[in-house]
Amino acid sequence: MAVNVIKISRISPETNSVEPLILPLTFFDLLWIKSSPTKRVTFYRLTESSHDAFYSVILPKLERSLSLTLTHFLPLSGHLKWNPQDPKPHIVVFPEDTVSLTVAESSADFSRISDKGLRPEAELRALVPELPVSSDSASVLSLQITLFPNQGFCIGSADHHAAMPSWTDKRRQTGLEPKILELMSYLDKDNARSLRLSPFKEVDDDVVRITLEINQENVHKLKERAKNESTYSADLHLSTFVVTFAYVWTCMVKTRGGEPDRPVRFRYAADFRNRLDPPVPETYFGNCVVSVVLDEYKAKMFLGEDGFVNGVKILSDSVKGCGSRGVESIWEQYEEGKKNFKMGTQALSVSGSNQFGMYGRDGTGGVEIGVSLKKCEMDVFISLFTNGLDN
């Protein structure tokens, strides 16, 4: 899919500040210091979006809105810095800092690209800008607006996972920051202090993406199935998250098939805003999630008829234990998983937290699940996923 860059602008916040703003990173930020940027594309259908209307009305308003927004969220215009004399990185915002905004155009079919059906993953990647990162400096946010003339436009964002606005309350410092820095040195001895991100694998041409939905009726049926088939039904935490991703996990393992003794792992992000003491306000949207890793399982646990129920039990126990175990215990398990990761492990990761309501905007009440797989695997996965819900 061809995307033509029209211009690259620098958008600054409207502020009279003359002093730099320096924000320390917390444990919740440092967890993601080497992670790939968080990337997202949001589509807006607008058939009246002609060239003239877009460039004379829509784009100036979007640029103005971005400038005003940055005024209220100054760290987004800053950079992640790691000076030689500092033990850990900081977010630094100088008065002259700006956010890069790429404006592009594409003649592709907007309906196909924005649809929930199968489409090449590489096409979506073209709608997201690169995030400038060097060994000692990294941008916090980069944006791209792509116009599909007379069809609509989309906004793609790439933000540094470790540099979203930090929660700096001293009461919430965990003392785990040094351990994260030690793990960075263990995993990458030559570049432990570098801000360069882990190498991002190029997307193969045969990788496709689809957005599947589990509606409220499906969720209810999955919960009832777990109750009826599990011998631990009275103790299960049957949330929508648990039954949904136990089902997805099972379908993923069955899609791969064979090798019943191969290791499998599942990783999700647990929202810790209401699990800290004192809790973080619900309105806070910076880093306050912890990566929970479930490993030491083998594929055969999920390949049989009881695969879904086994997945429910594992996820139920994990979610229930998040609050009682505390951040320290979860971090120790994560650290061990990083150090002892086995080659050949089938790994499934869920990005983001459903508590932020990104998928609640369409009002359906269902759960939308974006899946990326090679086309040959995707065909098998969709068949297992849809037939399992229908039956």
Buried (B, 14 or more C-beta within 10 A) or exposed (E): BEBEEBEEBEBBBEBEEEEEBEBBBBBBBBBBBBBBBBBBBEBBEBEEBBEEBBBEEBBEEBBEEBBEBBBEBBBBBBBBBBEEEEEBBBBBBBBEBBBBBBBBBBEBEBEEBBEEEBBBBBBBBBBBBEBEBEEBBBBBBBBBBBBBBBBBBBBBBBBBBBBBBBBEEEEBEBEBBEBBBEBBEEEBEEEBBBBEBEEEEEBEEBBBBBBBBBEEEBBEBBBEBBBEEBEEBEEBBBBBBBBBBBBBBBBBBBBBEEBEEBBBBBBBBBBBBEBBEEEBEEEEEBBBBBBBBBBEBBBBBBBEEBBBBBBBBBBBBBBBBBEEBBBEEBBEBBBEBEEEEEEEEBBBEBBBBBBEEEBEEEEEEBBBBBBEBEEEBBBBBBEBBEEBBEE
